[in-house]
C-alpha cells in the first residue's frame, strides 16, 4: 500500500479512528491534496494552514466554513459571523465579543467551578465516571446557558440541538438544505422573554445595543440576527468544548505518569491543556471557498473550488513541533491551530480554556487515578467535530 498515493476522506469513519498516519503522508507526499471523489483540495502542513486561515481575501468564509455548506451554496442568514468576511464579520464579531472579554472571563471562574463541582460531587463514591456524559455534556451547556440567559430547564434541549446540527451519517457528507441552512428560530422565545425580563446576560445586552453597520447606519440588531448569533454561540460553545473533555479522559488515562504529575503540581495544568488541544483537536478541519487561484507545490486549487484546512493535521506537523505524536505536558508551545488563527480565531477560546482547566483540576481533586474503558467508549458520528459520545473511566 505504501506505493499508492495517499488518500484522505473526511467522512471515512475508519480513517477517523486514527487519522494521524494519513495526515503524515499528506504532509510529506501531497501537501496540496485533491480528493476527486468529493471534489475538494486540502492543506495539511502547519505553515500552509496557518497562512490560509489568515488569508480572508483569497480564501473566504462567506460561502460557509464546512465543505458541504460551500458545495450546497445556501443563502446564509445574516448573523452567522463564522460564515462572514470582513468588514461585516468585523462588525458582528465585535458585538458578540462583549460576552468574552478578559474581565468577564475572570469573573466567571467561581461560577464555572461551582457548576463543575455540581456535576462531579454526586458521582463521588462510585467506581465509574464518564468524561463526556458526566462532564463534557454538562459543564459547557450550563456555562453557555448562564452567559446567554437561558433557563436551566431548557438547556438540555439547546445542547441536543447543537449536537444534532453537526452530525452526519457515517461515511456520508453532512446533509445541507439549500433553502434552509441555519436558523435561530429556536431562540425566539428566549429573546421575547428577555425583552420583558432583562437580566445580566448577553441577550439583554444585545437587545439594547446600538452599533454602526458597514454602511454607516446606526441601528440595533434585527431580531433574526440576534437569534442567529445565539444559535451560533450555543452550537460552538457546547459541542466542541464538550468533546474536548472526552479527549482529556482518554489521553490522560493513557498517560498515567503525566496525570500523576499534574495531580501533584496543579501549576502544570494550563500547559497540559494547551498540549491536549494540540494533540487531539476537537475541530479537525475548517473549509474555505477559493476566491482566487491558489498555487502551491506546483499545483493549483482554482478559483471556485473548495479548500479544506486540516487543523489537526497541522497540529501534528514535525516541521513545527518536535516529536509531534508524543503527548508532553512540558512541551513549549509557541502556538497551535486548535482555535484557528486570524480574523476567525475562536471567540470562545478563553472560555474553553477556563472550563478545561477547572474541569481537570476538579477531576483530579476527586479521582487522581483512572483507567479509560475503551471497550465501552462511543465515538461521535460527526466529520466536523471529532470526539466521543461516551468516554467512561474506572476510578479508584
C-alpha positions in Angstrom: 0.0 0.0 0.0 3.0 2.3 0.6 3.5 2.9 -3.1 -0.1 4.1 -3.6 -0.9 7.8 -3.5 -2.2 8.9 -0.1 -6.0 9.1 0.3 -8.0 11.1 2.8 -11.7 11.2 3.1 -13.1 13.3 6.0 -16.3 11.2 6.1 -14.5 7.8 6.4 -15.1 6.5 9.9 -12.2 4.1 9.7 -9.7 6.8 8.9 -11.2 9.0 11.7 -10.3 6.3 14.3 -6.6 7.1 13.8 -6.1 9.7 11.1 -2.5 10.6 12.0 -0.7 8.1 9.7 -2.8 9.5 6.8 -2.1 13.1 7.9 1.6 12.4 7.9 1.5 11.0 4.3 -0.5 14.0 3.2 2.0 16.4 4.7 5.0 14.6 3.2 3.7 13.5 -0.1 0.6 15.7 -1.0 0.8 19.0 0.9 -1.8 20.4 -1.5 -4.1 17.4 -1.8 -7.0 16.9 -4.2 -9.9 14.5 -3.4 -11.6 13.7 -6.7 -14.5 11.8 -5.2 -15.7 14.6 -3.1 -14.1 17.4 -5.2 -12.1 19.4 -2.6 -8.5 20.4 -2.0 -6.7 20.2 1.3 -3.8 21.7 3.1 -2.1 19.8 6.0 1.2 21.4 6.8 1.3 23.9 9.8 2.8 26.8 7.9 0.4 26.4 5.0 -2.7 26.0 7.2 -1.7 29.0 9.4 -1.3 31.2 6.4 -4.6 30.0 4.8 -6.7 30.7 7.9 -5.3 34.2 7.9 -6.0 34.9 4.2 -9.6 36.2 4.2 -9.2 37.8 0.8 -8.3 34.8 -1.4 -9.9 32.2 0.9 -13.3 33.4 2.1 -15.7 32.2 4.8 -18.7 34.0 3.4 -19.8 30.9 1.4 -19.5 28.7 4.5 -16.8 27.0 6.6 -17.8 23.4 6.1 -17.2 21.6 2.8 -20.9 20.5 2.4 -22.2 24.1 3.0 -19.8 25.6 0.4 -20.9 22.9 -2.1 -24.7 23.5 -1.4 -24.2 27.2 -1.6 -27.3 28.0 0.5 -28.5 31.5 1.4 -26.6 32.1 4.6 -28.6 34.1 7.1 -27.2 37.4 8.3 -25.6 37.0 11.7 -23.7 33.7 11.2 -20.5 35.6 11.8 -18.3 32.5 11.4 -19.6 32.5 7.8 -18.8 36.1 7.1 -15.8 38.0 5.9 -14.6 41.5 6.8 -15.9 44.1 7.1 -19.3 42.5 8.0 -17.6 39.9 10.1 -15.6 42.5 12.0 -18.8 44.4 13.0 -20.7 41.3 14.1 -17.7 39.8 15.9 -17.2 42.9 17.9 -20.8 42.7 19.1 -20.6 39.1 20.2 -17.1 39.5 21.8 -18.7 41.5 24.5 -19.6 38.2 26.2 -16.0 37.0 26.2 -13.8 39.9 27.4 -10.9 39.1 29.8 -12.8 40.8 32.6 -15.9 38.7 32.1 -13.8 35.5 31.9 -12.1 36.3 35.2 -15.4 37.0 36.8 -16.7 33.6 35.6 -14.1 31.5 37.4 -16.0 30.9 40.6 -19.3 30.1 38.9 -17.7 27.7 36.4 -16.0 25.9 39.3 -19.4 25.7 41.2 -21.0 24.3 38.0 -18.2 21.7 37.7 -18.5 20.7 41.3 -22.2 20.2 41.0 -21.6 17.9 38.0 -19.0 15.8 39.9 -19.9 15.7 43.5 -22.9 13.3 43.1 -20.5 10.8 41.5 -18.0 10.6 44.3 -18.0 7.2 45.9 -18.8 5.4 42.7 -16.4 3.3 40.7 -17.1 4.8 37.3 -17.2 8.3 35.7 -17.9 9.3 32.1 -15.7 12.2 30.9 -18.3 13.2 28.3 -21.7 12.3 29.7 -21.0 13.4 33.2 -18.8 16.5 32.5 -18.4 17.3 28.8 -22.2 17.2 28.1 -23.0 19.1 31.3 -20.5 21.9 32.1 -20.3 23.7 28.8 -24.0 23.6 28.4 -24.5 25.2 31.8 -21.9 27.9 31.2 -23.3 28.9 27.9 -26.8 28.9 29.3 -25.6 31.3 32.0 -23.9 33.6 29.5 -26.9 33.8 27.2 -29.6 33.8 29.9 -31.3 30.6 29.0 -33.3 28.8 31.8 -31.7 25.7 33.2 -34.7 23.6 32.3 -34.3 24.3 28.6 -30.5 23.7 28.4 -30.5 20.0 27.6 -32.7 20.7 24.5 -30.3 23.5 23.4 -27.4 21.2 23.8 -29.0 18.3 21.9 -29.9 20.6 19.0 -26.3 21.8 18.9 -25.1 18.2 18.7 -27.6 17.2 16.0 -26.7 20.2 13.8 -23.2 18.9 13.1 -23.9 15.1 12.8 -23.6 13.3 9.5 -24.3 9.7 8.7 -21.0 7.8 8.9 -19.4 7.6 5.5 -21.6 10.4 4.0 -21.3 14.2 3.9 -23.5 16.3 6.2 -26.9 16.9 4.7 -27.3 20.6 4.0 -30.6 22.1 2.8 -30.0 24.8 0.3 -33.2 26.7 1.2 -32.8 26.4 5.0 -29.2 26.1 6.1 -29.3 27.5 9.6 -31.9 29.1 11.7 -32.1 30.9 15.0 -35.8 30.3 15.4 -35.3 28.1 18.4 -34.1 31.2 20.4 -37.1 33.4 19.5 -38.9 32.6 22.8 -35.9 33.4 24.9 -35.5 36.7 23.1 -39.1 37.6 23.6 -38.9 36.6 27.3 -35.8 38.7 27.9 -37.4 41.7 26.4 -39.9 41.6 29.2 -37.4 40.3 31.9 -34.0 41.9 31.4 -31.0 40.5 33.3 -27.2 40.4 33.3 -26.7 38.3 30.2 -25.8 38.6 26.5 -29.4 38.5 25.2 -30.3 41.5 27.4 -27.1 43.4 26.4 -27.6 42.9 22.7 -31.2 43.8 22.8 -30.4 47.3 23.9 -27.2 47.8 22.0 -26.8 50.3 19.1 -23.9 49.8 16.7 -22.6 51.3 13.4 -23.3 48.9 10.5 -20.9 48.6 7.5 -23.0 51.2 5.5 -22.6 53.7 8.4 -26.1 53.3 9.7 -26.5 53.4 13.4 -29.1 50.7 14.4 -30.0 47.9 16.7 -29.8 44.2 15.8 -32.8 42.8 13.9 -34.5 40.0 15.9 -33.4 37.3 13.4 -29.8 38.5 13.6 -29.8 38.2 17.4 -31.4 34.8 17.3 -28.8 33.5 14.8 -26.0 34.9 17.0 -27.3 32.9 19.9 -27.6 29.7 17.9 -24.0 30.0 16.6 -22.6 30.7 20.1 -24.5 27.8 21.7 -23.5 25.3 19.0 -19.9 26.3 19.1 -19.6 26.6 22.9 -21.5 23.4 23.7 -20.4 20.8 21.2 -16.7 21.5 20.5 -15.8 22.2 24.1 -17.8 19.3 25.4 -16.0 16.8 23.1 -12.6 18.0 24.5 -13.4 16.5 27.9 -13.6 13.1 26.3 -10.1 13.5 24.9 -9.0 14.7 28.3 -10.1 11.4 29.8 -8.7 9.3 27.1 -5.3 10.9 26.7 -4.5 11.3 30.4 -5.9 7.9 31.1 -3.3 6.6 28.6 -0.5 8.7 30.2 -0.6 7.9 33.9 2.8 9.4 34.7 1.7 12.7 33.3 -1.6 12.5 35.1 0.1 11.8 38.4 2.5 14.7 37.8 -0.5 17.0 37.2 -2.2 15.8 40.4 0.9 16.6 42.4 1.5 20.0 40.7 -1.5 21.9 39.5 0.5 24.7 38.1 1.3 22.3 35.2 -2.4 22.1 34.2 -2.6 25.2 31.8 0.3 23.9 29.7 -1.1 20.4 29.8 -4.4 21.7 28.4 -2.6 23.5 25.5 -0.7 20.3 24.7 -4.0 18.4 24.7 -5.6 21.0 22.4 -2.7 20.4 20.0 -2.5 16.7 20.4 -6.2 15.9 19.9 -8.0 18.8 18.2 -11.8 18.6 18.6 -12.4 20.7 15.5 -10.2 18.9 13.0 -10.9 20.9 9.9 -12.4 24.2 8.6 -13.2 24.9 4.9 -12.9 27.9 2.7 -14.2 28.9 -0.7 -11.2 29.7 -3.0 -11.9 33.2 -4.5 -8.6 33.4 -6.4 -6.4 30.7 -7.8 -4.1 29.2 -5.1 -0.9 27.7 -6.4 1.4 25.7 -4.0 3.9 23.0 -4.7 3.4 23.2 -8.4 -0.3 22.5 -8.1 -3.3 24.9 -8.3 -6.5 25.0 -6.4 -8.6 27.0 -8.9 -10.9 29.9 -8.1 -14.3 28.4 -7.3 -13.0 25.3 -5.6 -13.3 24.2 -2.0 -10.3 24.0 0.3 -10.1 22.0 3.5 -7.7 23.4 6.1 -6.7 20.5 8.2 -6.1 22.0 11.7 -5.5 18.6 13.4 -3.0 17.5 10.8 -1.2 20.8 11.1 -1.0 20.4 14.9 1.0 17.2 14.4 3.4 18.6 11.8 7.0 17.8 12.7 8.1 20.9 10.7 6.7 22.9 13.6 6.6 20.6 16.6 9.4 18.3 17.7 8.2 14.7 18.1 4.6 15.8 17.5 3.0 12.4 18.1 4.1 12.4 21.7 1.9 13.9 24.4 4.2 16.0 26.5 2.8 18.2 29.3 6.1 20.1 29.4 6.2 20.9 25.7 7.0 24.6 25.0 4.1 25.6 22.6 4.5 28.9 20.9 1.2 28.5 19.1 -1.2 25.8 17.7 -4.2 25.9 15.5 -6.9 24.2 17.7 -8.7 27.6 17.8 -7.6 28.6 14.3 -5.8 32.0 13.8 -6.5 35.4 12.3 -9.9 37.1 11.9 -11.7 33.8 12.7 -9.8 32.9 15.8 -12.3 31.3 18.1 -14.1 33.9 20.2 -14.7 31.4 23.0 -11.1 30.2 23.3 -10.5 31.8 26.7 -13.8 30.3 28.0 -12.9 26.8 26.7 -9.5 27.0 28.3 -11.1 28.1 31.6 -13.6 25.3 31.6 -10.9 22.7 30.7 -8.5 24.0 33.4 -11.2 23.9 36.1 -12.6 20.7 34.9 -9.3 18.9 35.0 -8.4 20.4 38.4 -11.8 19.2 39.9 -11.5 15.7 38.4 -8.0 15.3 39.9 -9.4 16.5 43.3 -11.7 13.5 43.3 -10.0 10.9 41.1 -6.2 11.3 40.7 -6.2 7.8 39.1 -8.4 6.3 36.4 -8.4 3.9 33.5 -10.5 4.5 30.5 -12.9 1.8 29.4 -12.3 2.0 25.6 -14.4 -1.2 25.0 -17.5 0.8 26.1 -16.5 4.2 24.7 -18.7 5.6 21.9 -17.4 7.8 19.1 -19.4 10.8 17.9 -20.5 10.4 14.3 -19.5 13.8 13.0 -16.9 14.8 10.5 -16.7 18.5 11.6 -16.2 17.8 15.3 -14.0 14.8 16.3 -14.8 13.3 19.7 -16.8 10.9 21.8 -20.4 10.4 22.9 -19.2 8.5 25.8 -15.7 8.1 27.4 -16.2 6.0 30.6 -13.4 5.6 33.1 -12.9 3.3 36.0 -11.9 5.4 39.0 -10.3 4.4 42.2 
